[in-house]
Amino acid sequence: MQWSELGDQHCSFSRTLSVIGDRWTLMIVRDCFLKVRRFDDFQRRLGIGRPILTDRLKKLVEHFVLTKVAYQQNPTRYEYRLTQKGLDLYPIVMSLVHWGDIHMTGGKGRPLLHQHLECGQIFEPVMTCSECGEEVTAREVRVIPGEGADSAIHLPLGVLPDKPHKHPHKPRRAAKQA
């Protein structure tokens, strides 16, 4: 499958990746949540080339993740602001940050903390069930066809084991032969 074909898949995950799935796009979205809005600021912070940045911003605007708002006339200059569709990416961004805080800090601790404005506490993102409010993990979810399913969706997709492999980054050792 070609990268350009992802958006044609009958899969919400694939279609989402077709819009935000490359590294530069995710970095731009991350910076938007950090209140970066102007082209030159994105370029300076990310070290991204102008043609790539132009392409990614255009794509995010075309998919209504960002909107362009003029902040200067003669010449007209724009800033890029998250739309509601863009703001809805916040849980995804926070999940990636949380994963990085757990697995990619090299033992140095979290580089940035997130403080909940309502209660003032530092928090870690947690996925909860919209119906009962309990925390949800991958082992507590079953995937079933929804109203948008078609015959291309193959279920059951499988169930995760009760316990993860103890050393996820190391291959399992073969059992000793007797």
C-alpha positions in Angstrom: 0.0 0.0 0.0 1.3 3.5 -0.9 1.3 6.3 1.7 -1.1 8.3 -0.5 -3.6 5.4 -0.4 -4.1 5.5 3.4 -6.9 8.0 3.1 -8.9 5.7 0.9 -8.9 2.9 3.4 -12.2 1.9 5.2 -10.4 2.4 8.5 -10.5 5.4 10.8 -6.9 4.8 11.9 -5.6 4.7 8.3 -7.6 7.8 7.3 -6.3 9.7 10.4 -2.7 8.7 9.6 -3.2 10.1 6.0 -3.7 13.5 7.5 -1.4 13.6 10.6 0.7 10.5 10.3 4.1 12.0 9.3 6.6 13.3 11.8 6.5 16.9 10.7 2.7 17.2 10.8 2.7 15.8 14.3 5.4 18.2 15.4 3.4 21.1 13.9 0.3 20.0 15.8 2.3 19.6 19.0 3.6 23.2 18.6 0.1 24.5 18.0 -0.9 23.1 21.4 2.2 25.0 22.8 0.7 28.2 21.3 3.0 28.5 18.2 1.0 30.1 15.4 3.2 31.8 12.9 5.1 30.3 10.0 8.5 31.7 10.9 8.0 30.5 14.5 7.2 26.9 13.3 10.2 27.0 11.1 12.6 28.3 13.7 11.4 25.9 16.5 11.3 22.8 14.3 14.2 23.5 11.9 11.9 22.4 9.0 12.4 23.6 5.4 10.0 26.1 4.0 8.6 23.9 1.3 7.9 21.0 3.7 6.4 23.4 6.3 4.2 25.1 3.6 3.0 21.7 2.3 2.1 20.4 5.8 0.3 23.6 6.9 -1.6 23.6 3.6 -2.7 20.0 4.2 -3.7 20.7 7.8 -5.8 23.7 6.6 -7.4 21.6 3.8 -8.4 19.0 6.3 -9.8 21.7 8.7 -7.3 20.8 11.5 -6.0 24.4 11.3 -7.4 27.6 10.1 -5.5 30.6 8.7 -6.2 33.9 10.3 -4.6 37.1 8.9 -2.7 39.0 11.6 -1.0 41.6 9.3 -1.8 43.4 6.0 0.7 44.7 3.4 2.0 42.1 3.1 -0.7 39.8 4.4 0.6 37.4 6.9 -1.3 34.6 8.6 -1.2 32.7 11.8 -2.4 29.1 12.0 -4.9 28.2 14.8 -6.3 24.9 15.8 -10.0 24.3 14.8 -12.2 22.1 16.9 -11.1 19.2 14.7 -7.5 20.1 15.6 -8.3 20.5 19.3 -9.8 17.0 19.2 -6.3 15.8 18.6 -5.2 16.8 22.1 -5.7 13.3 23.6 -3.6 11.8 20.8 -0.8 14.3 21.4 -1.0 13.8 25.2 -0.9 10.0 24.7 2.3 10.3 22.6 3.8 12.6 25.2 2.9 10.3 28.0 4.4 7.3 26.1 7.6 9.3 25.6 7.7 10.3 29.2 7.6 6.6 30.2 9.8 5.1 27.5 12.1 7.8 26.0 13.5 10.0 28.8 16.7 7.9 29.3 16.0 8.0 33.1 16.2 11.8 33.2 12.5 12.4 34.0 9.8 14.2 32.2 11.0 17.3 30.3 7.6 19.0 30.6 4.9 18.7 33.2 1.2 19.3 32.5 -0.8 21.2 35.2 -4.6 21.0 35.2 -5.9 24.5 35.5 -9.0 23.5 37.3 -7.4 21.8 40.3 -3.8 23.0 40.0 -2.3 19.5 40.0 0.3 18.0 37.8 -1.4 15.1 35.9 -0.7 12.2 33.6 -3.1 11.5 30.8 -5.4 8.5 31.4 -7.9 7.1 29.0 -11.3 6.5 30.7 -14.5 4.9 29.6 -17.1 7.6 28.5 -19.9 5.4 30.0 -18.6 4.4 33.4 -15.6 6.7 34.0 -13.2 3.9 34.8 -9.7 3.8 33.4 -9.4 1.7 30.2 -6.4 -0.3 29.1 -5.8 -2.3 25.9 -6.5 -5.6 27.7 -10.0 -4.3 28.8 -11.4 -3.6 25.3 -13.0 -5.7 22.7 -13.3 -4.4 19.1 -16.7 -5.0 17.5 -18.1 -3.7 14.2 -19.7 -0.3 14.2 -22.4 1.3 12.1 -19.7 2.3 9.5 -18.3 -1.3 9.2 -18.2 -3.1 5.9 -17.2 -6.5 4.7 -13.5 -5.4 4.4 -13.3 -5.3 8.2 -12.0 -8.6 9.5 -13.1 -9.5 13.0 -12.3 -10.9 15.5 -9.0 -9.1 15.5 -7.6 -11.0 18.4 -7.2 -10.5 22.1 -4.1 -9.2 23.9 -2.5 -11.6 26.3 -3.1 -11.1 30.0 0.5 -10.1 30.7 3.0 -8.4 28.4 6.3 -10.0 27.7 8.7 -9.1 30.5 11.4 -7.6 28.2 9.5 -6.0 25.3 12.7 -4.7 23.8 14.6 -8.1 24.0 13.6 -11.1 22.0 12.4 -14.2 23.9 15.1 -16.8 24.5 14.4 -20.1 22.9 13.5 -22.9 25.4 16.4 -25.1 26.4 16.4 -28.4 24.6 16.4 -31.4 27.0 
